[in-house]
Amino acid sequence: MCHIAGFRSGKDAYFGTDHGPPITNGQRERFNGLAYFVEAPNLLSG
């Protein structure tokens, strides 16, 4: 898994399980992850 995919996975886990994100309990119950643009490998460094 590349760095960006890992970052996105962690962010989705946080939004879906933590009670600190700016979403309501109802939104959290049906949260399936954020919508992301497809990674552009030519723009990634390192």
For each residue, the residues with C-beta under 8 A, 3 or more apart:
1: 5 6 9
2: 5 6 39 44
3: 6 7 44 46
4: 7 8 39 44
5: 1 2 8 9 39
6: 1 2 3 9 10
7: 3 4 10 11
8: 4 5 11 12 34 36
9: 1 5 6 12 13
10: 6 7 13 14
11: 7 8 14 15 34
12: 8 9 15 16 31 33 34
13: 9 10 16 17
14: 10 11 17 18 20 21
15: 11 12 18 21 23 28 31 33 34
16: 12 13 28 31 33
17: 13 14 28
18: 14 15 21
19:
20: 14
21: 14 15 18 28
22:
23: 15 27 28 31
24: 27 28
25: 28 29
26: 29 30
27: 23 24 30 31
28: 15 16 17 21 23 24 25 31
29: 25 26
30: 26 27
31: 12 15 16 23 27 28
32:
33: 12 15 16
34: 8 11 12 15
35:
36: 8
37: 40
38:
39: 2 4 5 44
40: 37 43 44
41: 44
42:
43: 40
44: 2 3 4 39 40 41
45:
46: 3
